[in-house]
Amino acid sequence: MSKANPNSWADLLAEGRLPRFALIMLGVWLNAADSLVTATILPSVGADLGGYAYFSWATAGFFVGAILAGASSGRLSEMFGLKSATALAGVVMAVGCVMSAAAPDVGTFLAGRLVQGLGSGWISGFAMVAIAFLFPERHLARVFAAVTFVWGIATILGPLFGGLVVQLGGWRDVFWLFALQTAVFSAAAPFLLSGEAKATGGPGIPWTQLGVLGLGVAAIAVADLLKIPAVSVGMVVAGLAILLLVVWIDARAKVRLLPLRSGDLTTVCGSGYLAMFALTAASMGFSIYGPPILQQLRGFSPLAAGYAIGAESAAWTIAAMAVAGAAGAWENRWMRIGALCLVASLVILALTMADGHFAWVLLGGSLMGAAFGFSWAFMARQVLAALSDEDRAIGSSAVTAVRQTGAAVGAAISGVAANLVGFSAGLTDASARAAAVWIFVAVIPLALVGVWALFRMTGSARAVSP
């Protein structure tokens, strides 16, 4: 019998690697789907627990937990070993799911989302460690391709899963089901992650920068609750200033969160990270507030709202596949086209989300997804290519940290805009109609900053190395 090609899927799953591969893919699914599932269940949560003012916190809190956990995963896998650390991460996430599922009030629900973020971030980080240590180098490209595929599936099925479960049962069932999946993951980890693989852990964890980063996101999130527009906007500005302080501190720290000169906008690295942050932040309002607006103003069911929001994810995947083979000057062109698509999507959604023909809403959501499908892979590739060998590892993890920080900040800013026009008082036709405009208008300046940074990155910016 002929032996499997050493660089084939058959060989990848041979020699006992199939169970490990399945466990890692389950971990990727848990991380991806749980981060997206709230898009279609929050209207039901708000109706049951109240707390419409805290809609954005369910997303922002999750991402803050994921950022903190992801930055510490390397050190923890070194301290406790991969098997024990991964099993513990599953326990933490399961506890967070139970907290949200059994929440008697919105405060407990949000605390559960934060704990889920911590567990999910650790699961994601430990999955990357497992891939590096438990699979031969010849298989890494295929494993990471599978990770990308699972993320793509989760971006479509996550919101739809939430909508379907809510329609058939109740929103609490979503988190009970995630708790069950996570318990299976945690129980299987010690048996399937054989060996005592450990990460190098690097020189340490940048606790100071992470603490200041959390403070900045929290300042923006607190602005959700303030009723005076000038004070609320002031808190947003203060929060953004604190995030800039993170970059300043990081450049002078012994243990860095970001690569060298990440705050220098004359470099590909600096302008690229700014573009990633700003464009991600500008896109969050649609996934958070789109479902409740569609359910309130157009009478959509949770499942139908999930399908509508899924247009963004589907367009992302289709656009990414369409331009995957681009090279040379077309990489820069597609990135610029993508950034402009995001601005166009915000304008279209602001004008049509409430009362326009639904085809325009689908077009706006599709353009938003296409914006990232056209640009994201090329942005990440060029940023990493511009880094020195010394900063390659930290720069790779920083891409995730910057994206998640942008998501948390974007969620908070969208929440500020929605609450200032009455969303915090309850979901009514009037509050939904006003929010349908301002959650998009409020982030257009951020999108324009992202466009400027991306054009700079693809124009005059240079590599990090002096």
N, C-alpha and C positions, 0 to 999 in steps of 0.2 A: 504494500500500500504506500503511495507516495506521501511524503511529508508535506505539511502545509507550508505555503510560502511564508518565510520569516517576517515579511512585512505585509501581512494580510489580516483581515478581520478574524479569520479562523484561528490564526496563530495568536492574535491578541487575546482571544477568549479561551485559549488552550492552557494546559498546565495549571489548572486551578484558578486562573485569573477571572473567569466568568463571574463567580459570586462577588469578588471584590469590585469588579466593574459595575455590577448591578447595584451594589451598596452605594458606590460613589454617585452613580446616576440618580439614585433615590435621594441622596443628600442634595444634589444640585436641584432636583425638582422641588424639594421642601423649601430650599432657600429662595428659588425663583418664584414659585407659585404663591407662597405665603406673603411675599413682598407685594404681590399684585392683586391678591384676592379681595382686599378691602374695597376695590373700586366699585363693585356691584352690591356689597352688603351694607355699606354705611347708611344708606337711607333707612333700612330696616333697623339698624342699630340705633339711629337717631330717634326713630319712632318709638322704640321700646324703652331706651334709657334716657332719652333727651340728649342734651349736650351737642346741639348743632354747632355751637361755637367752637367745638373741639374737633370738627371733622378733619382738619389738616393735621392735627396732632397724631392721629392714628397712623399716618404715613411718615410724618417727620420723626416721631418717636421710634418707629421701627428702624429707620435708616440711621439714626444716631446710635442706637444699640448695635447695629450691624457694623458701623464704622469703628466703634470702640473695640468690638470683638475681633474684627478682621485684623486690626493693627497689633493685637496681642496674641494671635493664634500661633505664630511661629515660636514664640517664647514658651507658651503653655504646652505645645506639643513636645518641646524639648524637656520641660520640667516633668511632665506626667507620662510621656510616651504616647504614641499615636492612638493605640487602642483605647486606653483609659480616657484620654482627652476627648476623643470623638464620641465615646459613649456618654460622657458627662455633658457634652454639648447637646446631645439628643435629649437628655433629661431636662436641661435648662429650657430648651425650646418647648418640650412637652408641657412643662410647668406653666410657661407663658400661655400656651394654647388653652390649658385648663382654666387659667385665670380669666381669660377673655370669654371662654364658653360659659363659665359660671358667674360672670360679673353681675352683681346686683345694681351697680351704678356705673356711670361713664368713667369715673376715676379709676376703678379697678380694671375696666376694659382697657384703658390707655396704658396702665401699668403693665398689663399682660402683653400689649403690643411691644412695649419697650423690652420686656424679658424675651419675647419671641425674636426680636431683632438681635439681641445678644446671642441667643442660641443659634439662630440662623447664620449670623456672621461667623461664629466659631465653626459650624458645620461646613460652611463654604471654604474657610481658611484651611481646615484640616483635610478637606477633600483635595485641595491643591497639593498639600504635603503628601497625601497618600498617592496621588498620581505620580509625583516626582520620585518617590521612594519604592513603590511597589510595582511599577511597570518599566520594562526595558525602554531605553531611549528610542529605539526604532519604532515604538508604538505611540510615542507621546503625541504626534500630530493627529493620529486617529482618535485618541482619547479626548484631546481638546476639541476636535471637530464634533465628537459626540456631546461634549459639554455644551457647546454652542447650539447644537440641535435641540437638546433638552430645554435650554433657555428659550429658544424660539417657540417651541411647543408650549412652554409655560406662559409666555406672554399672551398667547391666544386662549389657552385652556384655563389659566388661573382665574381671570374675571368671569369666564363662562361657567366654570365650576362653582364659583360663589353664587352666581345668579341662579343656576339650576338647583342647587341645594336649598337656597332660600325659597324658591318657587315650590319645591316639593315638601319642604319641612319648615325650618326656621334658621335664622342666621347663626344661632349658637351651634347648630349641627355642623357648620363649616369648621369650626375650631375643634369640636370633638373629633371629627374625621382627621384633621391634621394632627391632633394629639395622638390618635391611634397609629397613624403612619410613622410619626416620630418615635413612638415607643418601640415599634418594630425595628426601626433604624438603630436605636440605641441598644436594644437587646442583641442585635446581630453583629454590631461593630466589633466586640471583643473576639468573636469567633472567626469573622471573615478578614479582619485586618491583622493577619498573622505577622509575627515578628515584632521587634521593638524599634521600628524605624522612628527616628527623631529628626526634627529639623535643626538646622544650625542655630536658629533663633536670632542671628545677627547680634549686634552690639547691645540690644536692649529695646525697650518700648518707649516711644516719645510721649510720655505721660503729660508733660507740660502742654505741648501743642494740642493733644487730644482734649485736655481739660478746657483750654481756651476755645477750641473749636466747638465743644459742646455748649459753652457759655454763649458763644455767638449765635448758634442755632436756637438756643433757648430764648435769647433776647428777642429774636424775630418771632418765635412762637408765642411768647407772652403778649406781643403786640396784637395778636388775635383777640385778646380779651378786653382791650382798652376801647372805651367808647368814644373818646375824643380823637377825631381824625389827626390833628396835628401831633398829638402825643404818640399815637399809634405809628404814624409814618416816621416819627423821630426814633422810635424803638427799632424799626426796620433799618434805618440808616446806621444806628449805633451797632446793631448786630452785624451788618456788613463791614463796618469799621473794625469790629473785633475779629472778623474772619481775615481781614488784611493783616491784623496784628499777628495772627498765626503764621503767616508767611514770613513776617519780619523776625519773629522769635525763632522759627525753624532755620533760617539762614545762619543763625548764631549759635545753634544748639549742637551739642556733641552727638546726640542721637537724633537723626533727622527723620521727619515724616515724609518730606518731599525731596526730590533730587536737587542737586546744586543749582543755584540761580533760577529756581522755579518762579521767583517773583520778577524776573527780568523779562519784560515784554519784548525786548529786542531779540530774544532767542526763540527757537521753535518750541522748546519745552515750556517757557513761560507763557507765550501767547497761546499755545495749544491747550494747556491746562485751563487757562481763562476761558477759552472758547468752549471746552467741554463743560465747565461749571455753569457758565451763563446759559448756554443752549439747553442743557438738561433742566436747569431751574425754570426756564421759560415754558417748558412743555408739561409741567406737572398738573396744572389746573384742569386740563381736559379729563384725565383719568380719575381725579378725585371728585370733581364737581359735575362732570358730564352725566354720570348715571342718575344722581338725584334730580338734576334739572330735566332730563329726558322723562323720568318717571312722573315728575310733578306736572310739567307743561304739556307733554305729549301722550301721557297715559301709558307709557311703556311698562312692561313687566320687568323685574330684575334681570331675567334671562335676555329679553330683547335689548335692554340697555347694555348688557354685557357684549352682545353681538355688535352693537353700534360702536362701542368703545374699542372692540377688537379690530375694527378697520385700521386703526393706527398700527397695531402689531402686525397685521397681515401685510400692510403696505411697507413696513420696515423690512420684513423678510423678503418680499418680492423685489424691492429696490436694491437691497444688498446683493441678492443673487444676480440681478441684472448688470451690476457694475463691478462684480467681483474680479473680472479679468482686466479691468482698466489699469493702465500703466503710464508712466511718464507724465506728460503735461495733463492728461485726462484725470489723474488722481486729484490734482489741485482744482480742476474745473468742477468735478463732481462734488468736492467738498464745498466749494462756493455756491454751487447750485443748491446743495442741501441746506445750507444756512439761510439762503433766500427763501426756500420753500417753507422754512419754519416761520419766518416773518409773515409770509403770505397766509399761512394756515391760521395764525393768530388773528389777522384782520378778518378773514372769512368767518371764523367761528364767532368773533365778537359781533359781527353784523347779522349772523343767521342762526345762532344757537337757540335763541328763544322763539323766534317767529318765522324764520326763513324756511324755505322748502327743505325737507330732510336730506335731499340729495346734496345740498350745499354743506350740511353738517358732515356727511360722509366724505365729501371732498376735502373739507378742512382737516378732519381727522386723518385721512389718508396722506395728505401733504405733510402733516406733522410726522407721521411714521416714515414716509419717504425721505424726509429731511435727514433723519439719522441713518436710514439704510444707505443713502448716497454717501454719507460723510464719515460715519463713526469708525469703521475699520481703518480707513485711510488716515484719520486723525491719530488714532492710537499707534498705527505703524510708524508714522513719521515722527511722532514724539519719542517713541522708544529708539528709533534709528538715530536720533540726534543726541542721545545720551552717551556719556562715557561708559566704558565697561564697568567702572566702579559703581556707577549709579543705575545700571540696567535693572537689577533686581528691585531696588526701592522704587524706581520709576514705574515699573510694571504694576506693583501694588498700589502706587499713588493714583494710577488711572482709575481704579475701582474706588478709592477713597474720594477722589475729586467728583466722580459721578454721583456717588451716594450723598456727598455733602450738598451738591447742587440739587439733588432730588429733595433732600430734607429742607433746604432753604426755599426752593420753589414751592413746596407744599405749604410752608409757613406763610410765604408772601401771598399765595393764592387765598389762604385762609383769612389773612388780614383784609384783602380786597372784598371777599365775600361777606365777612362779618360787618364791615363798615357800611354795607348797603342793606343790612337787615337780616342776613342769613342766620345769625346767632340767635335771633328771636324765634326762629321756627321756619320750617319749610312751607312756604305759601307761594301762590302764583306770583305775587309781587316780589318777594325776596329771591325766588328762583330766576325771574326775568331780569332783575337788576344784576344778580351774580353772573348770569349768562354773558353779560357784557364786560363787567369789570374784572373778572378773573383772567381775562385775556388781555384787556387794555393795560392792566397794571404791570404785566410782565413784558410788554413790547419793548420798553427801554432795555431790559436785560437781554432780550433777543438781539437788539441792535448792537449791544456791547459784544455779544458773541459773534455776530457777523464781522464786526470790526476786527476782533482778535483773530478770527479765522483767516480773514483776508491778509492780515499782517503776517500770520504764520505761513501762509502760502506765497508771500511776497518777499518782504525785506528781511524777515527773521533769519537768524543763523543758528547753527548748532550750539550746544551748551559749552563745549570745550573752547577756551579762550584762544 
